[in-house]
Amino acid sequence: MNQQNPNPFQPPHMPHHGHHMPPDAGKGKGIASMVCGIVSLAFHAPFFGLGAAIAGLILAQSATRDGYNGAFKTAGLVCSIIGVVFGAIVTVSILGLIACMPLMFMF
């Protein structure tokens, strides 16, 4: 029994296999990435800002893996990258100052 497709512009129905992801899957992770990126830019406290930025990068990558490529994920990724750079600079600067403190009291 050969069944014709009633609409020639629409492909025939294929059976669904595997896990179906909704169209906005990963949007929550994208928003969380953006929040972590903004927090990392707002708080340059040593280790805290850097930790929030790294969490933002991980969440942005996870949102991409879930198939979400929206503006929230992009903003989170950009803010997190900037936060990693600033956080690393602040953390290294503070550790350098702490390492130089004994030299300050010698003179």
DRENDO-1510 file (C-alpha; in Angstrom, 1 decimal, always signed):
<recs>
REC; n; res; u; v; w
REC; 1; MET; +0.0; +0.0; +0.0 .
REC; 2; ASN; +1.7; +3.2; -1.2 .
REC; 3; GLN; +0.5; +6.3; +0.5 .
REC; 4; GLN; +1.0; +9.6; -1.3 .
REC; 5; ASN; +2.0; +12.8; +0.6 .
REC; 6; PRO; -1.0; +15.1; +0.4 .
REC; 7; ASN; +1.2; +18.3; +0.5 .
REC; 8; PRO; +4.1; +18.0; -2.0 .
REC; 9; PHE; +6.0; +20.9; -0.3 .
REC; 10; GLN; +6.0; +19.2; +3.1 .
REC; 11; PRO; +8.3; +16.3; +3.7 .
REC; 12; PRO; +6.7; +13.0; +4.8 .
REC; 13; HIS; +6.3; +12.4; +8.5 .
REC; 14; MET; +9.3; +10.8; +10.0 .
REC; 15; PRO; +9.1; +8.8; +13.2 .
REC; 16; HIS; +10.7; +10.6; +16.1 .
REC; 17; HIS; +13.7; +9.0; +17.8 .
REC; 18; GLY; +15.5; +10.3; +20.8 .
REC; 19; HIS; +15.0; +13.2; +23.1 .
REC; 20; HIS; +13.0; +16.2; +21.8 .
REC; 21; MET; +14.3; +19.6; +22.9 .
REC; 22; PRO; +11.9; +22.5; +23.1 .
REC; 23; PRO; +12.8; +25.5; +20.9 .
REC; 24; ASP; +14.1; +27.5; +23.8 .
REC; 25; ALA; +16.0; +24.8; +25.6 .
REC; 26; GLY; +19.0; +26.3; +27.3 .
REC; 27; LYS; +17.5; +29.7; +27.6 .
REC; 28; GLY; +17.5; +29.5; +31.4 .
REC; 29; LYS; +21.2; +28.6; +31.3 .
REC; 30; GLY; +21.8; +31.5; +28.9 .
REC; 31; ILE; +20.1; +33.9; +31.3 .
REC; 32; ALA; +22.1; +32.5; +34.2 .
REC; 33; SER; +25.3; +32.9; +32.2 .
REC; 34; MET; +24.4; +36.6; +31.6 .
REC; 35; VAL; +23.7; +37.1; +35.3 .
REC; 36; CYS; +27.0; +35.5; +36.2 .
REC; 37; GLY; +28.9; +37.6; +33.7 .
REC; 38; ILE; +27.3; +40.9; +35.0 .
REC; 39; VAL; +28.1; +39.9; +38.6 .
REC; 40; SER; +31.7; +39.2; +37.6 .
REC; 41; LEU; +32.0; +42.7; +36.1 .
REC; 42; ALA; +30.3; +44.3; +39.1 .
REC; 43; PHE; +32.4; +42.6; +41.8 .
REC; 44; HIS; +36.1; +42.5; +41.2 .
REC; 45; ALA; +36.8; +41.0; +44.6 .
REC; 46; PRO; +39.6; +38.5; +44.3 .
REC; 47; PHE; +38.4; +35.0; +43.4 .
REC; 48; PHE; +34.7; +35.9; +43.6 .
REC; 49; GLY; +34.5; +37.8; +40.4 .
REC; 50; LEU; +36.7; +35.3; +38.7 .
REC; 51; GLY; +34.6; +32.4; +40.0 .
REC; 52; ALA; +31.4; +34.1; +38.7 .
REC; 53; ALA; +33.0; +34.6; +35.3 .
REC; 54; ILE; +34.1; +31.0; +35.0 .
REC; 55; ALA; +30.6; +29.9; +36.0 .
REC; 56; GLY; +29.2; +32.2; +33.3 .
REC; 57; LEU; +31.5; +30.6; +30.7 .
REC; 58; ILE; +30.4; +27.1; +31.7 .
REC; 59; LEU; +26.7; +28.0; +31.6 .
REC; 60; ALA; +27.1; +29.7; +28.2 .
REC; 61; GLN; +28.8; +26.6; +26.8 .
REC; 62; SER; +26.1; +24.4; +28.3 .
REC; 63; ALA; +23.4; +26.6; +26.8 .
REC; 64; THR; +25.1; +26.3; +23.4 .
REC; 65; ARG; +25.2; +22.5; +23.8 .
REC; 66; ASP; +21.4; +22.6; +24.5 .
REC; 67; GLY; +20.9; +24.4; +21.2 .
REC; 68; TYR; +20.3; +27.9; +22.5 .
REC; 69; ASN; +22.1; +30.7; +20.6 .
REC; 70; GLY; +20.1; +33.7; +21.8 .
REC; 71; ALA; +21.1; +37.1; +22.9 .
REC; 72; PHE; +21.2; +36.2; +26.6 .
REC; 73; LYS; +23.8; +33.5; +26.0 .
REC; 74; THR; +25.9; +35.8; +23.8 .
REC; 75; ALA; +25.8; +38.6; +26.4 .
REC; 76; GLY; +26.7; +36.2; +29.1 .
REC; 77; LEU; +29.6; +34.8; +27.1 .
REC; 78; VAL; +31.0; +38.3; +26.3 .
REC; 79; CYS; +30.5; +39.6; +29.9 .
REC; 80; SER; +32.1; +36.4; +31.3 .
REC; 81; ILE; +35.1; +36.6; +29.0 .
REC; 82; ILE; +35.7; +40.2; +30.1 .
REC; 83; GLY; +35.1; +39.2; +33.7 .
REC; 84; VAL; +37.7; +36.4; +33.5 .
REC; 85; VAL; +40.3; +38.9; +32.1 .
REC; 86; PHE; +39.5; +41.6; +34.8 .
REC; 87; GLY; +39.2; +39.0; +37.5 .
REC; 88; ALA; +42.6; +37.5; +36.7 .
REC; 89; ILE; +44.2; +40.9; +36.6 .
REC; 90; VAL; +42.7; +41.9; +40.0 .
REC; 91; THR; +43.6; +38.5; +41.6 .
REC; 92; VAL; +47.2; +38.6; +40.3 .
REC; 93; SER; +47.6; +42.2; +41.4 .
REC; 94; ILE; +46.4; +41.5; +44.9 .
REC; 95; LEU; +48.5; +38.4; +45.2 .
REC; 96; GLY; +51.5; +40.4; +44.0 .
REC; 97; LEU; +50.9; +43.1; +46.6 .
REC; 98; ILE; +50.6; +40.5; +49.3 .
REC; 99; ALA; +53.8; +38.9; +48.2 .
REC; 100; CYS; +55.6; +42.3; +48.2 .
REC; 101; MET; +54.3; +43.4; +51.7 .
REC; 102; PRO; +57.3; +42.0; +53.6 .
REC; 103; LEU; +59.7; +44.0; +51.4 .
REC; 104; MET; +57.8; +47.2; +52.2 .
REC; 105; PHE; +58.5; +46.9; +55.9 .
REC; 106; MET; +62.3; +46.3; +55.5 .
REC; 107; PHE; +63.1; +49.9; +54.8 .
</recs>
